[in-house]
Amino acid sequence: MKNLFVPADILLPKEDALYPAWSVIACDQFTSDPEYWERVRKNVGDSPSTLHLICPECGLESVDLAQKGKEIGQNMRVYLADDVFKRLPDAMILVCRSLEDGQIREGIVGRVDLEAYDYQKGAKPAVRATEETVASRLPARVQMRREAAMELPHLLLLADDREKSLIEQISARKAELEMIYDFDLMEEGGHISGYLLDDEAKKTFLSGLDDFSSAAAFEARYGRKNEPVMALAVGDGNHSLAAAKQYYEEKKQQYGAESKEAAACRFVLAELENLHSDALQFAPIHRVMFGVSPEELRKEMALFFAENGLREGASCSGQQFEMIADGVQTTVTLENPPHLLAVGSLQAFLDDYLKKHPEAEIDYIHGEEETVLLSKGSDRVGFLLPNMKKEDLFPTVLAYGSLPRKTFSMGHAREKRYYLEAAMIVPEE
């Protein structure tokens, strides 16, 4: 499919000195760590920053989302009026992110066509959701978008590029490209550099992506004939992309598909990465249940999995995950699991438990150490999940559809994407 992922008019801060305070981590990180976000606020101070253009999910329950949306929209308009940005027209950016382990994760920033994406269950678009979309999580995100003049996405897309023919081909000649930013990310986020693709590099990348996204290439990769091509997958930001799609459909219905209002938000800024990059690692997303009785939860879990051969102990054979209750870590085994993945089996129980116990709360944690720490206490239970092999992502989505929510994380919490580039989503005068 052509024109799937294309150049964008990208906005970046004009002044190099602004970048360290400008760029903050994705809003859905460190959701149970208010101290992290307090440090970010102190670091940013009064400087122009994406912190003032997003709504961190930590402490979200105490936020008036309607008012917050208006505040964010106003901050965007102030930054635009104050000439904070420089505009890079028809641009694509090679992003090089140095991680804590010394590896460099690379990606291309451009914009993805929402006409090539659909999050509805059973849909088979060229750009596929990897996570089941929870409808209740969309209205607040869509409302935020209604108030906004621009977007600052943490969206990451993945290409199953085993031959490393797309991004790596551009990276090999980055010394010839113009460096447009180069700075350390706050809170041990590593170092990031951006290189503006010239006309030749854009042509090379876009031509390669067209070939990669063809029906013939799809069949060669997966041996699947006469079915819709899955060219790219959503690696991070499934619900953000779903909200953008809903907002775009709203504009089409309100103004018409050919209107300038719909055209302004048809494409969404994103970073495309190669699933097979050595620097890209999958990590499991663990769970902690708060406001629960460990003993009662254990009993209800046994009843829920009564027909699935639940056993406790590492010596058992079957699907496994770890449970931390009252300071004790136990291996839970399902000999006849109800889902292909351990995360799917466990999430089915946790969703059922939350429906029956509205006083209980769940949080999704990136990192085993943080999960263990948060599990300490008599009113909580933690669950450590096994990792999913990244090579299994595309075949699994092709065979079974979207995965259970919060199945995997692309890297650990501090390795998540930081807000940096921006793009307009409303018509300009």
Protein Blocks (a to p, Z undefined) as FASTA:
>chain_A
ZZkbccddddddfblklmmmmpccdfkgokllmklmmmmmmmnmmaccfklmcccfehkl
mpcfklmmmmmmmmmmmmmmnomaccdehiacddddddfkopacddddddddfklgcfbg
hiacfbdcfbdcdfklmmmmmmmmmmpmbdcdfbdcddddfkopmmmmmmmmmmmpccfb
dcddehhlapaddddddfklmmmmmmmmmmmmpmklmmmmnopghiacdfbdcfbhklmm
mmmmmmmmmmmmmnopkbmklmmmmpccdddddfklmklccdddddddehiafklmmmmm
mmmmmmnopaedjkbgcddddddeehiacddddfbacbfblklmmmmmmmmmmmmmmmbc
cdddedjklmmmmmgcjkbccdddddddfklmmmmmmmnopadehkbcedjfklpccdfb
dcdfbdcZZ
